[in-house]
Amino acid sequence: MEKKHLLLKWTLCALMAFSVVNANAADYPTGSPVSKNGKPKVVGTQMVSECGEPIQLRGMSSHGLAWYPKCYTENAIKALTEDWGIDIFRLAVYTHEWGGYTTEQWKTKEEYNQYIDELVDLCAKYGIYCLIDWHVLNQGSGNPNYTLDDAKEFWDYMSKKHKGAKHVIYEICNEPNGSSVTWDKVKQYADAIIPIIRKNDPNTIVVCGSPTWSQDVDVAAENPLSYTNVMYSLHFYSGTHTSMLRKKAQTAIDKGLALFVTEFGTSRADGNGGVYLEECNVWMDWMKERKISWCNWSYAGKDETSAALLKNSCDTESWNDVSDSGGYIKGKLLEPDVFDENCINSVEQVSYNDKVFVFPNPVKDEVSLDLPEGSVMNGLQIVDMMGRCVYAFNGSVDRVDVSELNQGSYFVKIVFTNGFAVKHIVKE
């Protein structure tokens, strides 16, 4: 292929649509979040879809499964999907509080596993993602090593049972906390749990909390986990946490961490007060701009401000009987998703990622492509970390002029007749 220097063509981005066959609809409902995005992964500081497009998942978290089981039925999941428009549902598995997994007061561990499996399957039935959360929280379990032996058994089971499922994500410790719980201790726990998961399920995203109730992401960034495809949970409550926490979070992102707001509320951190919607709007805009996924606390009929439903709503299956917080969050969830529709038809296509090389990387002015012999290239897109298409070209090319791009990280999506490749590049 002869050398071609290509100018930036913004208008082409809206015109590029590549026709490929979708085989994923047989697994998840057509048009559902999972059918559109496939199995997510982490590239740089961003969660991306199976075909490499930056995505933001938005959804709800359960409260304690043992305390509000009437809120987590098939009818509830159906309403959350069809009426609320969630992309993801988080299962908060408390550890040693009353009804916690380790206590066997509400269910035996085997019964608990079966219950969680059923909820995971319900999420699959409705085509939404499922975040399994080992909910360390209170005195004792605030140090995740307190329940380490139980956690090993739990994650060994879950990662075997749900190996390879496109819609499953693992959150291995909710909110490490306590004066003696340092990042080194959390990292010690993660180093015991993640290899167990990776042995059984090497390709599913793992999310890890940090000390001070999953706020010390900047501390974790100084000594990050030594695994790929991991994210770090960031938790906030808009009545308590403001610009200072966003500054800590931005520091973590700048140092290379991928963040996931697996829990946040519109109240104070104690679950009451407010609702503090003005500050929550600031957080919402901040997350949207960075395509940071989120789950709101909580979908429950608890008598507290942060609960999305009015008290006793689940008893009468009044899934849309919302609190002030729930009405606000439901409105945010119903705002249109910004998923790339081109991904719908490509998540089951052949991946050329291991056969395509992009160099130099980092790059200053021109990037070269090394393509597999005999492949037929149909086009190329470059998108920034916010998912905005900044360059597009129809046809075949082996070199691309990127001198006009701003400094930062980008994804190069190369489309072939029967597949695709997505490569991450850094523009100096």
C-alpha positions as CSV (number, residue, x, y, z in Angstrom):
1,M,0.0,0.0,0.0
2,E,1.4,3.4,-0.9
3,K,2.0,6.0,1.7
4,K,-1.0,8.4,2.2
5,H,-1.0,11.5,4.3
6,L,-4.5,12.1,5.4
7,L,-6.1,15.3,6.7
8,L,-8.5,15.3,9.7
9,K,-12.0,14.7,8.4
10,W,-14.6,15.2,11.1
11,T,-17.6,14.9,8.8
12,L,-16.7,11.3,7.8
13,C,-17.1,10.2,11.4
14,A,-20.9,10.5,11.2
15,L,-20.9,8.6,7.8
16,M,-18.9,5.5,8.7
17,A,-21.0,2.5,9.4
18,F,-19.6,-0.9,8.7
19,S,-21.8,-3.8,7.7
20,V,-21.0,-7.0,9.6
21,V,-22.9,-9.9,11.0
22,N,-24.2,-9.9,14.6
23,A,-24.3,-13.3,16.4
24,N,-24.6,-11.9,19.9
25,A,-28.3,-11.4,19.8
26,A,-28.8,-15.1,20.5
27,D,-27.2,-14.6,23.9
28,Y,-28.8,-11.3,25.1
29,P,-31.9,-9.4,24.0
30,T,-31.4,-7.5,20.8
31,G,-30.8,-3.8,21.6
32,S,-29.9,-4.4,25.2
33,P,-26.8,-2.9,26.7
34,V,-24.9,-6.2,26.6
35,S,-25.9,-6.9,23.0
36,K,-24.7,-3.4,22.1
37,N,-21.4,-3.5,23.9
38,G,-20.4,-7.2,24.4
39,K,-17.9,-8.0,27.1
40,P,-16.3,-4.8,28.5
41,K,-12.6,-4.5,29.2
42,V,-10.1,-1.8,30.4
43,V,-7.9,0.1,28.0
44,G,-5.7,2.7,29.7
45,T,-8.0,4.7,32.1
46,Q,-11.2,3.8,30.3
47,M,-13.8,1.0,30.2
48,V,-14.4,0.1,26.6
49,S,-16.8,-2.2,24.8
50,E,-15.8,-5.5,23.3
51,C,-15.1,-3.7,20.0
52,G,-13.0,-1.0,21.8
53,E,-15.4,2.0,22.1
54,P,-15.3,4.0,25.4
55,I,-18.5,3.4,27.3
56,Q,-20.2,4.6,30.4
57,L,-22.5,2.1,32.1
58,R,-25.2,3.6,34.4
59,G,-27.3,1.7,36.9
60,M,-28.4,1.0,40.4
61,S,-27.0,-0.9,43.4
62,S,-29.1,-3.1,45.7
63,H,-29.0,-2.5,49.4
64,G,-28.2,-5.6,51.6
65,L,-29.7,-8.6,49.8
66,A,-30.7,-10.2,53.1
67,W,-32.5,-7.1,54.3
68,Y,-34.6,-6.2,51.3
69,P,-35.1,-9.4,49.3
70,K,-38.5,-8.3,48.1
71,C,-36.8,-5.5,46.2
72,Y,-34.7,-8.0,44.1
73,T,-37.1,-10.2,42.2
74,E,-37.6,-10.8,38.5
75,N,-40.3,-8.2,38.4
76,A,-38.0,-5.6,40.0
77,I,-35.2,-6.3,37.5
78,K,-37.7,-6.1,34.7
79,A,-39.0,-2.7,35.9
80,L,-35.4,-1.4,36.3
81,T,-34.6,-2.4,32.8
82,E,-37.8,-1.4,31.0
83,D,-38.9,1.6,33.1
84,W,-35.7,3.0,34.5
85,G,-33.3,2.2,31.6
86,I,-30.5,0.8,33.7
87,D,-27.4,-0.7,32.0
88,I,-26.0,-2.4,35.1
89,F,-27.2,-3.7,38.5
90,R,-24.9,-4.2,41.5
91,L,-25.5,-7.0,43.9
92,A,-24.3,-5.9,47.4
93,V,-23.3,-9.1,49.2
94,Y,-22.7,-8.0,52.8
95,T,-20.1,-10.1,54.6
96,H,-20.5,-10.4,58.4
97,E,-23.3,-8.1,59.4
98,W,-26.7,-9.8,60.2
99,G,-27.6,-11.9,57.2
100,G,-24.2,-11.5,55.8
101,Y,-22.6,-14.2,53.6
102,T,-20.2,-15.5,56.3
103,T,-22.9,-15.7,59.1
104,E,-25.2,-18.2,57.5
105,Q,-28.0,-16.6,59.4
106,W,-30.2,-15.8,56.4
107,K,-29.0,-18.4,54.0
108,T,-26.2,-21.0,54.0
109,K,-23.3,-20.2,51.8
110,E,-24.5,-22.7,49.2
111,E,-28.0,-21.1,49.3
112,Y,-26.5,-17.6,49.0
113,N,-24.4,-18.7,46.0
114,Q,-27.6,-20.1,44.3
115,Y,-29.5,-16.8,45.1
116,I,-26.7,-14.7,43.6
117,D,-26.5,-17.0,40.6
118,E,-30.2,-16.5,40.0
119,L,-29.9,-12.7,40.1
120,V,-26.9,-12.9,37.7
121,D,-29.0,-15.0,35.3
122,L,-31.9,-12.5,35.6
123,C,-29.6,-9.7,34.6
124,A,-28.5,-11.8,31.6
125,K,-32.2,-12.4,30.7
126,Y,-32.8,-8.7,30.4
127,G,-29.5,-7.9,28.8
128,I,-28.0,-5.7,31.5
129,Y,-24.6,-6.0,33.2
130,C,-24.2,-7.4,36.7
131,L,-21.7,-6.2,39.3
132,I,-21.1,-8.8,42.0
133,D,-19.9,-6.8,45.1
134,W,-18.2,-8.4,48.1
135,H,-19.5,-5.7,50.4
136,V,-16.8,-5.2,53.1
137,L,-17.9,-2.3,55.2
138,N,-18.2,-2.2,59.0
139,Q,-15.8,-2.7,61.9
140,G,-13.9,-5.9,61.3
141,S,-14.7,-6.4,57.7
142,G,-13.5,-2.8,56.9
143,N,-10.2,-4.6,56.7
144,P,-10.9,-6.9,53.7
145,N,-8.4,-9.4,55.1
146,Y,-10.8,-10.0,58.0
147,T,-12.9,-12.1,55.7
148,L,-10.1,-13.3,53.5
149,D,-10.7,-17.0,53.8
150,D,-14.4,-16.7,53.0
151,A,-13.6,-14.3,50.2
152,K,-11.2,-16.8,48.6
153,E,-14.0,-19.4,48.6
154,F,-16.6,-16.9,47.4
155,W,-14.5,-15.6,44.5
156,D,-13.3,-19.1,43.5
157,Y,-16.9,-20.2,43.2
158,M,-18.2,-17.0,41.4
159,S,-15.3,-16.9,38.9
160,K,-15.8,-20.5,38.0
161,K,-19.6,-20.3,37.8
162,H,-19.7,-17.1,35.7
163,K,-16.5,-17.6,33.7
164,G,-16.5,-15.7,30.4
165,A,-20.0,-14.3,30.9
166,K,-20.2,-11.0,28.9
167,H,-22.4,-9.3,31.4
168,V,-20.5,-10.0,34.7
169,I,-18.0,-7.8,36.5
170,Y,-16.4,-8.5,39.9
171,E,-16.0,-6.0,42.7
172,I,-13.7,-7.7,45.3
173,C,-14.0,-5.3,48.2
174,N,-16.6,-2.5,48.6
175,E,-15.3,0.1,51.1
176,P,-12.1,-0.7,53.0
177,N,-12.0,1.5,56.1
178,G,-10.5,2.0,59.5
179,S,-7.5,3.8,60.9
180,S,-5.2,0.7,60.5
181,V,-6.5,-0.2,57.0
182,T,-3.8,1.1,54.6
183,W,-3.6,0.7,50.9
184,D,-0.8,-1.9,51.5
185,K,-3.3,-4.1,53.4
186,V,-5.9,-3.7,50.7
187,K,-3.3,-4.5,48.1
188,Q,-2.3,-7.6,50.1
189,Y,-5.9,-8.7,50.0
190,A,-6.2,-8.1,46.2
191,D,-3.0,-10.0,45.6
192,A,-4.6,-13.0,47.3
193,I,-8.0,-12.7,45.5
194,I,-7.2,-11.6,41.9
195,P,-5.0,-14.6,41.1
196,I,-7.9,-16.9,42.1
197,I,-10.2,-15.1,39.8
198,R,-7.7,-14.9,36.9
199,K,-7.0,-18.6,37.1
200,N,-10.7,-19.3,36.6
201,D,-11.8,-16.3,34.5
202,P,-8.9,-14.4,32.9
203,N,-10.8,-11.8,30.9
204,T,-13.4,-10.3,33.3
205,I,-13.0,-6.8,34.8
206,V,-12.0,-6.8,38.5
207,V,-12.8,-3.7,40.5
208,C,-11.0,-3.0,43.8
209,G,-11.8,-0.5,46.5
210,S,-9.3,1.7,48.4
211,P,-9.0,2.9,52.0
212,T,-11.3,5.6,53.5
213,W,-14.4,4.0,52.1
214,S,-13.1,3.8,48.5
215,Q,-11.9,7.4,48.3
216,D,-8.1,7.0,48.4
217,V,-7.7,6.3,44.8
218,D,-4.9,8.8,44.5
219,V,-3.0,6.8,47.1
220,A,-3.6,3.6,45.2
221,A,-2.2,5.3,42.1
222,E,1.2,5.6,43.7
223,N,1.4,1.8,44.0
224,P,-1.2,0.3,41.7
225,L,-2.2,-3.3,41.4
226,S,0.1,-5.3,39.1
227,Y,-2.7,-6.8,36.9
228,T,-4.4,-5.8,33.7
229,N,-8.1,-5.3,33.2
230,V,-8.6,-3.8,36.7
231,M,-10.5,-0.8,37.8
232,Y,-10.7,1.1,41.1
233,S,-13.9,2.0,42.8
234,L,-14.6,5.6,43.8
235,H,-17.5,6.3,46.2
236,F,-19.1,9.7,46.9
237,Y,-22.2,11.1,48.6
238,S,-23.0,14.6,47.2
239,G,-23.9,16.0,50.7
240,T,-20.5,15.1,52.0
241,H,-18.0,14.8,49.2
242,T,-17.3,17.7,46.8
243,S,-14.4,19.2,44.8
244,M,-11.7,17.8,47.1
245,L,-12.6,14.2,46.3
246,R,-12.9,15.0,42.6
247,K,-9.4,16.4,42.8
248,K,-8.2,13.1,44.3
249,A,-10.0,11.2,41.6
250,Q,-8.5,13.3,38.8
251,T,-5.0,12.8,40.3
252,A,-5.6,9.0,40.1
253,I,-6.8,9.2,36.5
254,D,-3.8,11.4,35.5
255,K,-1.6,8.7,37.0
256,G,-3.2,6.0,34.9
257,L,-6.0,4.5,37.0
258,A,-9.4,3.5,35.5
259,L,-12.2,4.5,37.9
260,F,-15.7,3.1,38.4
261,V,-18.1,4.8,40.7
262,T,-19.7,1.6,42.0
263,E,-21.6,3.5,44.6
264,F,-22.8,7.0,45.2
265,G,-25.7,8.8,46.7
266,T,-27.6,12.1,46.7
267,S,-27.5,12.3,50.5
268,R,-24.8,12.7,53.1
269,A,-22.5,9.7,53.6
270,D,-24.7,8.4,56.4
271,G,-27.6,7.9,53.9
272,N,-29.7,10.9,55.2
273,G,-30.0,14.6,54.6
274,G,-30.6,16.4,51.4
275,V,-31.2,15.6,48.6
276,Y,-28.1,17.5,47.4
277,L,-28.9,17.7,43.8
278,E,-26.9,20.7,42.8
279,E,-23.6,19.1,43.9
280,C,-24.8,15.7,42.4
281,N,-25.2,17.5,39.1
282,V,-21.6,18.6,39.2
283,W,-20.6,15.0,39.9
284,M,-22.8,13.7,37.1
285,D,-21.3,16.1,34.6
286,W,-17.8,15.2,35.8
287,M,-18.5,11.5,35.3
288,K,-20.2,12.0,31.9
289,E,-17.3,14.0,30.6
290,R,-14.8,11.2,31.5
291,K,-17.2,8.3,30.7
292,I,-16.9,7.0,34.2
293,S,-19.6,4.3,34.9
294,W,-21.8,4.5,38.0
295,C,-24.3,2.7,40.2
296,N,-26.6,4.7,42.5
297,W,-27.1,3.7,46.2
298,S,-29.7,2.2,46.5
299,Y,-32.6,0.5,44.9
300,A,-34.5,-0.2,48.1
301,G,-37.6,0.8,50.1
302,K,-35.6,1.8,53.1
303,D,-36.6,4.8,55.2
304,E,-33.6,6.9,54.4
305,T,-32.9,9.7,51.9
306,S,-30.5,7.8,49.7
307,A,-33.1,5.0,49.0
308,A,-34.6,5.3,45.5
309,L,-38.0,3.9,46.5
310,L,-40.4,5.0,49.2
311,K,-40.7,2.9,52.3
312,N,-42.4,-0.4,51.8
313,S,-42.7,0.0,48.0
314,C,-41.2,-3.4,47.4
315,D,-43.9,-5.1,49.5
316,T,-46.5,-3.9,47.0
317,E,-44.2,-4.2,44.0
318,S,-44.5,-0.5,43.4
319,W,-41.2,-0.3,41.4
320,N,-41.7,3.2,40.3
321,D,-42.9,4.7,43.6
322,V,-39.8,6.9,43.9
323,S,-38.3,9.0,46.6
324,D,-36.9,12.5,45.7
325,S,-33.6,10.8,45.2
326,G,-35.1,8.0,43.1
327,G,-37.0,10.4,40.9
328,Y,-33.8,12.4,40.2
329,I,-31.7,9.2,39.5
330,K,-34.4,7.7,37.3
331,G,-34.4,10.9,35.2
332,K,-30.6,10.6,34.8
333,L,-30.9,6.9,33.8
334,L,-33.5,7.7,31.2
335,E,-31.2,10.2,29.4
336,P,-30.1,8.6,26.1
337,D,-27.1,6.3,26.3
338,V,-24.1,7.3,24.2
339,F,-23.1,3.8,23.1
340,D,-21.6,3.6,19.6
341,E,-24.3,2.0,17.5
342,N,-21.6,0.6,15.1
343,C,-20.6,-1.7,17.9
344,I,-24.0,-3.5,17.8
345,N,-23.0,-5.4,14.7
346,S,-19.4,-6.1,15.5
347,V,-19.0,-7.6,18.9
348,E,-18.9,-11.1,17.6
349,Q,-16.6,-10.4,14.7
350,V,-13.0,-11.7,14.4
351,S,-10.6,-9.8,16.6
352,Y,-7.4,-8.8,14.8
353,N,-5.9,-7.2,17.9
354,D,-3.1,-9.6,18.3
355,K,-2.2,-9.4,14.5
356,V,-2.3,-5.6,14.1
357,F,0.6,-3.4,15.2
358,V,0.6,0.4,15.5
359,F,3.9,2.2,15.8
360,P,5.5,4.3,17.0
361,N,3.7,4.5,20.3
362,P,3.8,7.1,21.8
363,V,3.5,9.0,18.4
364,K,4.2,12.6,17.4
365,D,3.2,13.2,13.8
366,E,2.6,9.9,11.9
367,V,1.4,6.5,13.0
368,S,2.1,3.4,10.8
369,L,0.0,0.3,10.6
370,D,1.3,-3.3,10.3
371,L,-1.6,-5.4,9.1
372,P,-1.9,-9.1,8.7
373,E,-1.0,-10.5,5.3
374,G,-4.1,-11.0,3.1
375,S,-6.4,-8.9,5.2
376,V,-8.8,-6.5,3.5
377,M,-9.1,-3.2,5.4
378,N,-12.3,-1.2,4.9
379,G,-11.7,1.8,7.0
380,L,-10.3,3.4,10.1
381,Q,-11.5,5.7,13.0
382,I,-9.7,7.4,15.8
383,V,-11.7,8.3,18.9
384,D,-10.6,10.2,22.0
385,M,-11.1,9.0,25.6
386,M,-14.5,10.6,25.7
387,G,-15.6,8.5,22.7
388,R,-15.7,11.4,20.3
389,C,-14.7,10.5,16.7
390,V,-11.8,12.8,15.7
391,Y,-10.7,11.2,12.5
392,A,-12.2,8.8,10.0
393,F,-11.1,7.3,6.7
394,N,-12.9,4.9,4.3
395,G,-10.7,2.5,2.5
396,S,-7.2,1.1,3.1
397,V,-4.2,2.9,4.4
398,D,-0.9,2.0,6.1
399,R,0.1,5.4,7.5
400,V,-2.0,8.2,9.2
401,D,-1.0,11.8,9.8
402,V,-2.0,12.6,13.4
403,S,0.0,15.8,13.8
404,E,-3.2,17.8,14.2
405,L,-4.4,15.8,17.2
406,N,-4.1,17.2,20.7
407,Q,-1.8,15.5,23.1
408,G,-3.5,12.6,25.0
409,S,-4.8,9.0,24.6
410,Y,-6.8,7.7,21.7
411,F,-8.3,4.5,20.3
412,V,-7.6,3.5,16.7
413,K,-10.4,1.3,15.3
414,I,-9.4,-0.6,12.2
415,V,-12.2,-2.4,10.4
416,F,-11.7,-5.3,8.1
417,T,-14.1,-7.3,5.9
418,N,-14.7,-9.9,8.5
419,G,-13.4,-8.3,11.7
420,F,-11.8,-5.4,13.5
421,A,-8.9,-4.3,15.7
422,V,-8.8,-1.6,18.3
423,K,-5.4,-0.3,19.4
424,H,-4.6,2.3,22.1
425,I,-2.1,5.1,21.2
426,V,-0.7,8.1,23.1
427,K,-0.1,11.3,21.1
428,E,2.8,13.3,22.4
